[in-house]
Amino acid sequence: MKQTLLFTISSLSIAALMTACTNQMASVGLSPADKAEECMIIDKKMIKIDNFMTVVNDTSAFHLEEAARAIEAPGITVSTNKKQMLRDANKKKAALESEHQKLGCETPKK
């Protein structure tokens, strides 16, 4: 009985050391085609944000509420305040740039 208990405890401890102590998850890599597709999607989103920021910058604060309804930019901001709209767009752009860099995409040339 003691031998069985000793064997079980040692087996479990070795198994725990080999698997749980590394704190590393097996990462599933993207295939090159999937990576290219993800990069293209991120690039399109960044272009939309750049266009949104250009329209907001070129529109006066007085007409911005009307322009905000006409701009197709869901997910960038819900505000009608010019400064807040630009701040939200910059945050979204920074998040996309970090995701772009994390995937290892090529930097688009301006």
Protein Blocks (a to p, Z undefined) as FASTA:
>chain_A
ZZmmmmmmmmmmmmmmmmmmnopacdddddfklmmmmmmmmmmmmmmmmmmmmmmmmpcf
klmmmmmmmpccehkamcfbfklmmmmmmmmmmmmmmmmmmnopacddZZ
